[in-house]
């Protein structure tokens, strides 16, 4: 059976790559430096929150982890749905 911490580390690695990609995109778009800094800060905070959430869930008793992960997934899916809605309206 795979170590949950190594799975978390792999997810964290992929998430960091995605966050860095988004930050690079932000800095390539013409907008004020202040807006770029604010967006970068928000991306960093989201990235850190995602890492922290998975780390904390990993410490929850195993019998509750699936329930919490499914609820977390539902929350993230609602964020994705909102992004998809915005994309559809562009």
Protein Blocks (a to p, Z undefined) as FASTA:
>chain_A
ZZfklmmmmmmmmmmmmmmmmmmmmmmpgcdfklmmmmmmmmmmmmmmmmmmmmmmmmpc
fklmmmmmmmmmmmmmmmmmmmmmmmmmZZ
